[in-house]
Amino acid sequence: MKYNTKEEFEKVNMFGEGVPNEMFAQYFIGNSYLNPLVKPGEAPLFLANVTFEPGCRNNWHIHHATKGGGQMLICTAGEGWYQEDGKEPVSLKEGSFVYIPANVKHWHGAKADSWFSHISVEVPGEGGSNEWLEPVSAEEYNKLK
């Protein structure tokens, strides 16, 4: 379901908005928020609720690993997009699940007319690193319907 206003969205964003995602803001167009659900190092994997304002998306990026690794997205509120390089964009809504294997170039974020939230699960792996790449251009993004 689409949520145009923050007030509507806050009623359904069950894992909470968290704080402005300042650490990674340079890799996002628009404002995003981060609410870690576990403290780093206290669990075998990292989980965080990531909230995107309408139109917000992250840059193309790759979760590198030599073994294992990757990312999973569990969509919890609003509507968004996910796209792998060379493939068609996938529309996301509450209940959508995306598994992103290691070493796959991709991006994800909110639709232009909806707040969006997903739990990001960083899959443990060996030799892991994140590579942030170019932004998703306004021209590319505005083509999405």
Secondary structure, DSSP 8 states (H G I E B T S, - for coil): ----SHHHHHHH-TT---EE-GGGGGGEES-EEEEESS-TTSSSSEEEEEEE-TT-EE--EEEE-SEE--EEEEEEEEEEEEEETTS--EEEETT-EEEE-TT--EEEEE-TTS-EEEEEEE--EES-EEEE-----HHHHHT--
